[in-house]
Amino acid sequence: MARGQSRSSNQLVVQQAASALEQLKYEVAQELGIQIPQDGYYGYMATRDTGAIGGHMVRRLVQIAEQQIAGGSRF
């Protein structure tokens, strides 16, 4: 699939978040030492690597949400 396309039926609630999530994906992959294909096709990547990226993204998003809640801000 081309970059930015997905077979997922999930829809973003805040459309402007797409670019931030994309950036987060690349940051996490770099931290883990995983190279994301430039053409956006993940079919040749190991499932373990793509799962690691997604798992670390979720951890980071939960951490951000916890910090916002602790800081008293709502969303």
Phi, psi and omega in degrees: 000148180286158180304137178086352178258151181211149175272354182294144177270359178292139178239138178289137176286320178249105185300330181291348181284345184303313182291325178293320178292322177297317178296318179299321179300315180292322178297313181296316180300318179296317179299325181275353181075028181254130180271122177272132181301137181295330182279356178082002180269117185265002185299335181264357179277150176291140179302324179300318181291314181294324177294322178296318179298310180298318180296317179290328176297316180297316178302316181295318180295322177295318179299316178298316180296318179297320179295321179293319179294316180296329180279355178088356179276146179249106177059000000 
